[in-house]
C-alpha cells in the first residue's frame, strides 16, 4: 500500500483527488495521512468526502476513514466501472463544495473505463477557491480533447456560495490511450469574449460588470464580445468570465461576486488575470497546468508546455504523480514565475 503525506507542499485536497484518480487507473491501494493537516478545518470536508465516495462507487473500492473531518484514509480500488452516476456534495452535510473538484477524482479513471459514462454532480458550480465550471467547459475540457479525451458537459443549474444546489451533467466517452501534448507557442490573440452573469439579482449588476471590463480592456487597446446571461440558480450570485482565443490555444479567467463586493471589482479581477497572462508568452495558464499533469503522465510519448505561473499546486501535483510512476518531470523557471514543464514517460 502506497503511503502519501497529505500535508506535502500545497497540502490541500488536490493531493487527495490526484491520488484517488491514479489509484484507480493503476489499481494501486493507497493510504493518505495528514489530510489537509494545515488547513483551518483539517481533514475531509464535504467535497473531499464526496470525491472519496465517488471514486469508491465507480470501482467498488474498499475504504476506511471516509467520514467528515477524517485526516487518514485507506483506499483499495476495484475495477473501474462505466455507467450512470449521481454524486451530491451536500449529501452528508449542507455544502456549496465544488462539483468540478469532485470530478477531478473520477474523470481520468472513467475516461479509461471500458464504456461510456454519464455523471450528474450536485453542489457548487461557481464558488470560491475553485475555477468556475464555466472554465472547465470553455478551457480545460477542450484542452483534454487535444489528448484524445471526449467529454460533453452541461450546466443545468448554477450553484453559488453558500446555498450551492447547482447541477452539472458530464458525458464521458472511453479512450484507448491518452495522447501527449506539445504546446510551446500560443500564437496571435484572435478573439476575446466573455460572460457576465447573475442569478436572482438585478440585471444592472451584470451590466456594470460588463461595462467596467470593456473600459479596462479598452485602456489596453483590447476589444471583447461580452454577453449578459441570467443564470438559473436556487441562490443569488454573479460571475464574470473572459476567454482569450489564440492561434494554438485558449485561456480563461473568472471572478465571482459576493455580498458587499462591487460589480466593478468583479470585472477588474478577471481583467487583471487576463493582462497578467498576456504579459507572459505562456500557452497554458496556471489553473490548467496542475490538472493536466496526471493525464500527460499516462501518455506514451513525451509532452512539453509553457505555463504562465509555476504554482505550488503544480509542484505538489507533480510530486503526487511521482509517488505512483517512475517518470521524469522537469521544470524550467521558478515558483511564482512563468516557466516550462517537460514530461518524459517511464521507459
Secondary structure as UniProt FT lines:
FT   STRAND          2..5
FT   TURN            6..7
FT   TURN            9..10
FT   HELIX           13..26
FT   STRAND          30..33
FT   TURN            35..38
FT   TURN            40..41
FT   HELIX           46..57
FT   TURN            58..60
FT   STRAND          62..64
FT   TURN            68..69
FT   STRAND          73..76
FT   STRAND          84..88
FT   TURN            89..90
FT   HELIX           99..103
FT   TURN            104..106
FT   HELIX           107..111
FT   STRAND          117..124
FT   TURN            128..129
FT   HELIX           133..135
FT   HELIX           136..140
FT   HELIX           141..146
FT   TURN            147..148
FT   STRAND          150..158
FT   TURN            161..163
FT   STRAND          166..173
FT   STRAND          182..183
FT   STRAND          189..199
FT   HELIX           203..218
FT   TURN            219..221
FT   STRAND          225..230
FT   STRAND          237..246
FT   STRAND          250..256
FT   TURN            259..260
FT   HELIX           263..278
FT   HELIX           286..297
FT   STRAND          303..307
FT   HELIX           312..324
FT   STRAND          328..332
FT   TURN            335..336
FT   STRAND          339..344
//
